[in-house]
Amino acid sequence: MPPDPTRVGYAHILRNRQFLALWTAQLISSFGDWLALVALFSLVTFRWNAPADHVSGLLLSFVLPFAFLGPLAGVFVDRWNLKRTMIASDLLRAVLAAALAFATELWQLYALIFLLSVVSTFFLPAQNATIPLLVRKEELLLANALNTQTIHLSKVIGPAAAGLVVGWAGERACFLLDALSFAASAALLAMVSVSRVPAAAAEGIRAILAHLREGLEFLWRHRALRFVLTAMVACIFAIGAFDALIAVYVRDIIGADSKIFGALISIVGVGTILGSLAVGRYAQHWPRALMVVAGIGGLGAGVALLALAGKSWPAVGASLWLGVTVAMVMVPSQTLTQEETPATLLGRVSSTSISLITVSQLVAIAVAGKLAAWFGIRNLYFGIAAFLVLLGAAGYVYARATRLAHIPGMNAGRAEEAP
């Protein structure tokens, strides 16, 4: 059988200098983010001896802008120059990260983390809108797979590196290194050439709200995007409840310590890297909707296996599988969103998706402890597993009934948009 001319490999896409610059910038800044994050919690928890509610305030300071400012940020991303938006965001984040090194009060850390997150609400949708402009349509799934690998590779390596830097040079050195990573990212992004006709400028509150409504209406009317976003929000809610209790699960169910807890978190990251490699290599022509529902069902099976595991090694294997199935959900979901959204709307659609996913995760974390107290952690995990399997099955039925399951990768036309 002759080779498929539309199938591309990782070496091929990395020869694209424009994408390589964007990808390398993300790799460097993601690594710097983990250095700063670990150093931040180390500083507040171990050096300043802050109580638990003060430590959790750091997380709230970071996630609240994504939850509530994201859709509005997307309006401006769609009308601004993408390259300048990303570079300006990186330079601002470099200044804010460097300022963390000189903070002496907890409220200063809260303020700086909040501002860093506000700037990131502009950077992330701009980055998502840039990727489809740098690669061909048949390369888009592979590009998103590489980005997913980058994020999780940083998650695996970054915390360990941060621990070494904190022990050797202190937390403030990590903040300064994070600032340098943003500056390096900005320098790399200066090499990227992005051509896009922006959306019409929104002037005044009414015009801005009209642009925001346009993006929300498009997202809701479009059958494929509505399907993916609904599945993602439900999936993130279930996984958020699972993640919130994993440390207690390790302690109470498998009787292990913090070493196994850290190993499980790392193994999920390794599984996500392997899963995204496999999706990019072997699933380029698979229907995106079917990949998403298969991944959701697979997540349910993984959570069930973890609930059944009474020892460390089965839990490690289940965690690896969880990572693989996370990639099966995340990579095709992002790719389908980019394929189906016009360039002038992609900032608003991406930022709204991030916002809804963040809110879902926050709600899950808030209710997980109460649900575990009522039902027990193991029973809660079985419930989450059943929910995910049923969600995957329902998604499959819906995809077949609406013909989303028949749309092959790279050919998902907007004819599927609901009237």
C-alpha positions as CSV (number, residue, x, y, z in Angstrom):
1,M,0.0,0.0,0.0
2,P,1.5,3.4,-0.9
3,P,2.1,5.9,1.9
4,D,-0.7,8.3,2.7
5,P,0.5,11.7,1.4
6,T,-1.6,13.5,3.9
7,R,-0.1,11.7,6.9
8,V,2.7,13.8,8.5
9,G,5.3,13.0,11.2
10,Y,6.7,14.9,14.1
11,A,10.0,15.5,12.3
12,H,8.1,17.0,9.3
13,I,6.2,19.5,11.4
14,L,9.2,20.5,13.4
15,R,10.9,21.5,10.2
16,N,8.4,24.3,10.0
17,R,10.5,27.1,11.5
18,Q,7.4,29.2,12.4
19,F,5.8,26.5,14.4
20,L,9.1,25.4,15.9
21,A,9.7,28.9,17.3
22,L,6.2,28.9,18.8
23,W,6.6,25.4,20.2
24,T,10.0,26.1,21.7
25,A,8.7,29.3,23.3
26,Q,5.9,27.3,24.9
27,L,8.4,24.7,26.1
28,I,10.7,27.3,27.8
29,S,7.9,29.3,29.4
30,S,6.0,26.2,30.6
31,F,9.2,25.0,32.3
32,G,9.7,28.4,33.9
33,D,6.1,28.4,35.1
34,W,6.6,25.2,37.0
35,L,9.8,26.5,38.6
36,A,7.8,29.6,39.8
37,L,4.8,27.6,41.0
38,V,6.7,25.1,43.1
39,A,8.9,27.9,44.5
40,L,5.7,30.0,45.3
41,F,4.1,27.2,47.4
42,S,7.5,26.4,49.0
43,L,8.0,30.0,50.0
44,V,4.5,30.5,51.5
45,T,4.2,27.0,53.0
46,F,7.6,26.2,54.4
47,R,9.4,29.5,54.8
48,W,6.6,31.8,55.8
49,N,4.6,29.0,57.6
50,A,1.3,30.3,56.2
51,P,-2.0,28.5,57.2
52,A,-3.8,26.3,54.8
53,D,-6.4,28.9,53.8
54,H,-3.7,31.4,52.9
55,V,-1.9,28.8,50.8
56,S,-5.1,28.0,48.9
57,G,-5.5,31.7,48.3
58,L,-2.6,31.5,45.8
59,L,-4.5,29.0,43.7
60,L,-7.7,31.1,43.8
61,S,-5.7,34.2,42.8
62,F,-4.5,32.3,39.7
63,V,-7.7,30.6,38.5
64,L,-10.3,33.4,39.1
65,P,-9.2,35.5,36.1
66,F,-9.4,32.4,33.8
67,A,-12.9,31.7,35.1
68,F,-14.4,35.1,34.8
69,L,-12.3,37.3,32.5
70,G,-11.5,34.8,29.8
71,P,-14.4,35.4,27.4
72,L,-13.9,39.1,27.6
73,A,-10.2,38.7,26.9
74,G,-11.1,36.7,23.8
75,V,-13.0,39.7,22.3
76,F,-9.8,41.7,22.3
77,V,-7.6,38.8,21.1
78,D,-9.8,38.5,18.0
79,R,-9.3,42.2,17.1
80,W,-5.6,42.6,18.1
81,N,-2.5,41.5,16.2
82,L,-1.8,38.0,17.5
83,K,2.0,38.2,17.4
84,R,2.1,41.5,19.3
85,T,-0.4,40.2,21.8
86,M,1.7,37.2,22.6
87,I,5.0,39.2,22.8
88,A,3.4,41.9,25.0
89,S,1.9,39.3,27.2
90,D,5.3,37.5,27.7
91,L,7.1,40.8,28.4
92,L,4.5,41.8,31.0
93,R,4.7,38.4,32.6
94,A,8.5,38.6,32.7
95,V,8.2,41.8,34.7
96,L,5.5,40.4,37.1
97,A,7.5,37.2,37.6
98,A,10.6,39.1,38.5
99,A,8.6,41.2,40.9
100,L,7.7,38.0,42.8
101,A,11.3,37.8,43.8
102,F,11.0,41.1,45.8
103,A,7.6,40.4,47.4
104,T,7.7,40.4,51.2
105,E,4.0,40.2,52.1
106,L,1.4,37.6,51.2
107,W,-1.0,40.2,49.7
108,Q,1.8,41.2,47.3
109,L,2.0,37.6,46.1
110,Y,-1.7,37.4,45.7
111,A,-1.8,40.6,43.6
112,L,1.2,39.6,41.4
113,I,-0.3,36.1,40.8
114,F,-3.6,37.6,39.9
115,L,-2.1,40.0,37.4
116,L,0.0,37.2,35.9
117,S,-3.2,35.2,35.4
118,V,-5.0,38.2,33.9
119,V,-2.2,38.6,31.3
120,S,-2.3,34.8,30.6
121,T,-6.0,35.1,29.7
122,F,-4.9,37.0,26.7
123,F,-1.8,34.9,25.8
124,L,-3.4,31.5,25.7
125,P,-6.3,32.2,23.3
126,A,-3.8,34.2,21.1
127,Q,-1.6,31.1,21.0
128,N,-4.5,28.8,20.2
129,A,-5.5,31.1,17.4
130,T,-2.0,31.3,16.0
131,I,-1.4,27.5,15.6
132,P,-3.9,27.0,12.7
133,L,-2.2,29.9,10.9
134,L,1.2,28.4,11.0
135,V,0.5,24.8,10.0
136,R,-1.5,23.1,7.3
137,K,-4.9,21.6,8.2
138,E,-3.5,18.0,7.9
139,E,-0.8,19.0,10.4
140,L,-3.1,20.5,13.0
141,L,-3.7,17.4,15.1
142,L,0.0,16.7,15.3
143,A,0.7,20.3,16.3
144,N,-1.7,20.1,19.2
145,A,-0.3,16.7,20.2
146,L,3.2,18.3,20.4
147,N,1.8,21.1,22.5
148,T,0.2,18.7,24.9
149,Q,3.4,16.8,25.2
150,T,5.2,20.0,26.0
151,I,2.8,20.9,28.8
152,H,3.1,17.6,30.4
153,L,6.8,17.1,29.9
154,S,7.2,20.4,31.8
155,K,4.8,19.0,34.5
156,V,7.0,15.9,34.9
157,I,10.4,17.6,34.9
158,G,9.7,21.1,36.2
159,P,8.7,20.3,39.8
160,A,11.8,18.1,40.3
161,A,14.1,20.8,38.8
162,A,12.4,23.5,41.0
163,G,13.1,21.5,44.1
164,L,16.8,21.4,43.2
165,V,16.9,25.1,42.5
166,V,15.1,26.0,45.7
167,G,17.5,23.9,47.7
168,W,20.5,25.3,46.0
169,A,19.7,29.0,45.4
170,G,16.3,29.7,47.1
171,E,12.8,30.4,45.9
172,R,13.6,33.9,44.5
173,A,16.0,32.3,42.0
174,C,13.1,30.4,40.5
175,F,11.1,33.5,40.1
176,L,13.9,35.2,38.3
177,L,14.4,32.1,36.1
178,D,10.7,32.2,35.2
179,A,11.1,35.9,34.2
180,L,14.0,34.9,32.0
181,S,11.9,32.2,30.4
182,F,9.2,34.7,29.5
183,A,11.8,37.0,28.0
184,A,13.2,34.1,26.0
185,S,9.7,33.2,24.8
186,A,9.1,36.7,23.6
187,A,12.3,36.7,21.7
188,L,11.4,33.4,19.9
189,L,7.9,34.7,19.2
190,A,9.4,37.7,17.4
191,M,10.6,35.2,14.8
192,V,7.0,34.1,14.0
193,S,5.1,35.6,11.1
194,V,1.3,35.5,11.5
195,S,-1.1,36.7,8.9
196,R,-4.7,37.1,9.9
197,V,-7.5,39.6,9.2
198,P,-8.7,40.6,12.6
199,A,-12.3,41.0,13.7
200,A,-13.8,44.4,13.4
201,A,-12.7,46.7,16.2
202,A,-15.1,46.9,19.2
203,E,-15.5,50.4,20.5
204,G,-17.6,51.1,23.6
205,I,-19.2,48.7,26.0
206,R,-22.2,47.8,23.8
207,A,-19.9,46.9,20.9
208,I,-17.7,44.8,23.1
209,L,-20.7,43.0,24.5
210,A,-22.0,42.5,21.0
211,H,-18.7,40.8,20.0
212,L,-18.8,38.7,23.1
213,R,-22.3,37.6,22.3
214,E,-21.3,36.8,18.7
215,G,-18.7,34.3,20.0
216,L,-21.0,32.7,22.5
217,E,-23.8,32.3,19.9
218,F,-21.4,30.8,17.4
219,L,-20.2,28.3,20.0
220,W,-23.7,27.3,21.0
221,R,-25.1,27.1,17.5
222,H,-22.3,24.9,16.1
223,R,-23.2,21.3,16.7
224,A,-19.7,19.9,16.7
225,L,-18.3,22.6,19.1
226,R,-21.3,22.4,21.4
227,F,-20.8,18.6,21.6
228,V,-17.1,18.9,22.4
229,L,-17.4,21.7,24.9
230,T,-20.3,19.9,26.8
231,A,-18.3,16.7,26.9
232,M,-15.2,18.5,28.1
233,V,-16.9,20.5,30.8
234,A,-18.6,17.3,32.2
235,C,-15.4,15.4,31.9
236,I,-13.3,18.0,33.7
237,F,-15.9,18.2,36.5
238,A,-15.6,14.4,37.1
239,I,-11.8,14.5,36.9
240,G,-11.6,17.6,39.1
241,A,-13.4,15.7,41.8
242,F,-11.1,12.8,41.3
243,D,-7.9,14.9,41.5
244,A,-9.0,16.8,44.6
245,L,-9.0,13.5,46.6
246,I,-6.1,11.7,45.1
247,A,-3.8,12.4,48.1
248,V,-6.4,11.1,50.5
249,Y,-7.0,8.0,48.3
250,V,-3.2,7.2,48.4
251,R,-3.3,7.5,52.2
252,D,-6.5,5.7,53.1
253,I,-7.1,3.2,50.2
254,I,-3.7,2.0,49.3
255,G,-2.0,2.9,52.5
256,A,1.0,4.6,50.9
257,D,2.9,7.9,51.5
258,S,3.8,11.1,49.7
259,K,6.3,9.3,47.5
260,I,3.6,7.2,45.9
261,F,1.3,10.3,45.6
262,G,4.0,12.1,43.7
263,A,4.7,9.1,41.5
264,L,1.0,8.8,40.6
265,I,0.9,12.5,39.6
266,S,4.0,12.1,37.5
267,I,2.8,8.9,35.9
268,V,-0.4,10.6,34.7
269,G,1.8,13.2,33.0
270,V,3.9,10.4,31.4
271,G,0.8,8.7,30.2
272,T,-0.5,12.0,28.6
273,I,2.8,12.4,26.8
274,L,2.6,8.8,25.4
275,G,-1.1,9.2,24.6
276,S,-0.5,12.4,22.6
277,L,2.3,10.8,20.8
278,A,0.0,8.0,19.8
279,V,-2.9,10.2,18.8
280,G,-0.6,12.4,16.6
281,R,1.0,9.4,15.0
282,Y,-1.9,7.1,14.4
283,A,-5.2,9.0,14.6
284,Q,-4.8,11.8,12.1
285,H,-7.7,10.7,10.0
286,W,-10.0,9.4,12.7
287,P,-13.2,11.3,13.4
288,R,-12.5,13.8,16.2
289,A,-15.8,13.2,17.9
290,L,-15.2,9.5,18.2
291,M,-11.8,10.0,19.6
292,V,-13.3,12.3,22.3
293,V,-16.0,9.9,23.4
294,A,-13.5,6.9,23.3
295,G,-11.2,9.0,25.5
296,I,-14.0,9.8,28.0
297,G,-15.0,6.1,28.2
298,G,-11.4,5.2,28.7
299,L,-11.1,7.7,31.5
300,G,-14.0,6.1,33.2
301,A,-12.4,2.7,32.9
302,G,-9.1,4.1,34.4
303,V,-10.9,5.6,37.4
304,A,-12.6,2.3,38.0
305,L,-9.3,0.5,37.9
306,L,-7.8,3.0,40.3
307,A,-10.8,2.5,42.7
308,L,-10.3,-1.3,42.5
309,A,-6.6,-1.1,43.1
310,G,-5.6,-1.9,46.7
311,K,-1.9,-1.6,46.2
312,S,0.6,0.8,44.7
313,W,1.6,-0.9,41.5
314,P,-1.9,-1.4,40.1
315,A,-2.6,2.2,41.0
316,V,0.5,3.2,39.0
317,G,-0.7,1.3,36.0
318,A,-4.2,2.8,36.2
319,S,-2.7,6.3,36.5
320,L,-0.6,5.7,33.3
321,W,-3.8,4.7,31.5
322,L,-5.6,7.8,32.8
323,G,-2.9,9.9,31.2
324,V,-3.2,8.2,27.9
325,T,-7.0,8.7,27.8
326,V,-6.7,12.4,28.9
327,A,-4.7,12.9,25.7
328,M,-7.4,11.1,23.7
329,V,-9.8,13.8,24.9
330,M,-7.7,16.9,24.9
331,V,-5.9,16.7,21.6
332,P,-8.8,16.0,19.3
333,S,-11.0,18.5,21.2
334,Q,-8.6,21.3,20.7
335,T,-8.0,20.3,17.1
336,L,-11.8,20.2,16.3
337,T,-12.3,23.6,17.8
338,Q,-9.5,25.1,15.7
339,E,-10.7,23.3,12.5
340,E,-14.3,24.4,12.9
341,T,-13.9,28.0,14.2
342,P,-13.2,31.0,11.8
343,A,-10.0,32.8,12.5
344,T,-11.8,35.9,13.5
345,L,-13.7,34.1,16.3
346,L,-11.1,31.6,17.6
347,G,-9.9,33.9,20.4
348,R,-13.4,34.2,21.8
349,V,-14.2,30.5,21.4
350,S,-10.9,29.4,22.9
351,S,-11.1,31.8,25.9
352,T,-14.8,30.9,26.6
353,S,-13.9,27.2,26.5
354,I,-11.0,27.8,29.0
355,S,-13.4,29.8,31.2
356,L,-16.1,27.1,31.3
357,I,-13.6,24.3,32.0
358,T,-12.0,26.3,34.8
359,V,-15.4,27.0,36.4
360,S,-16.2,23.3,36.1
361,Q,-13.0,22.4,37.8
362,L,-13.5,24.9,40.6
363,V,-17.0,23.6,41.4
364,A,-15.7,20.0,41.4
365,I,-12.9,20.8,43.8
366,A,-15.4,22.6,46.1
367,V,-17.9,19.7,46.3
368,A,-15.5,16.7,46.2
369,G,-14.7,16.7,49.9
370,K,-18.4,16.8,50.9
371,L,-19.3,14.0,48.4
372,A,-16.4,11.8,49.7
373,A,-17.6,12.4,53.3
374,W,-21.1,11.2,52.3
375,F,-20.2,8.2,50.1
376,G,-16.6,7.3,50.8
377,I,-13.7,7.9,48.4
378,R,-13.8,4.5,46.8
379,N,-17.5,4.7,46.2
380,L,-17.2,8.2,44.9
381,Y,-14.5,7.0,42.4
382,F,-16.8,4.2,41.3
383,G,-19.5,6.8,40.8
384,I,-17.2,9.0,38.8
385,A,-16.1,6.1,36.7
386,A,-19.8,5.1,35.9
387,F,-20.6,8.8,35.0
388,L,-17.7,9.0,32.6
389,V,-18.5,5.6,30.9
390,L,-22.2,6.7,30.5
391,L,-21.1,10.1,29.3
392,G,-18.9,8.4,26.6
393,A,-21.7,6.1,25.6
394,A,-24.2,9.0,25.4
395,G,-21.7,11.0,23.4
396,Y,-21.2,8.1,21.0
397,V,-25.0,7.8,20.4
398,Y,-25.3,11.6,19.9
399,A,-22.3,11.7,17.5
400,R,-23.9,8.9,15.5
401,A,-27.3,10.4,15.5
402,T,-26.1,13.8,14.4
403,R,-23.5,12.4,11.9
404,L,-20.6,13.9,13.8
405,A,-19.2,10.4,14.0
406,H,-19.0,10.3,10.2
407,I,-16.9,13.5,9.8
408,P,-13.3,12.3,9.2
409,G,-10.4,14.2,10.6
410,M,-9.3,17.2,8.5
411,N,-12.6,17.3,6.6
412,A,-15.0,18.5,9.3
413,G,-16.9,21.1,7.3
414,R,-19.1,23.8,8.8
415,A,-22.1,22.2,7.1
416,E,-22.7,20.5,10.4
417,E,-23.5,23.8,12.0
418,A,-27.0,23.7,13.5
419,P,-29.6,26.0,11.9
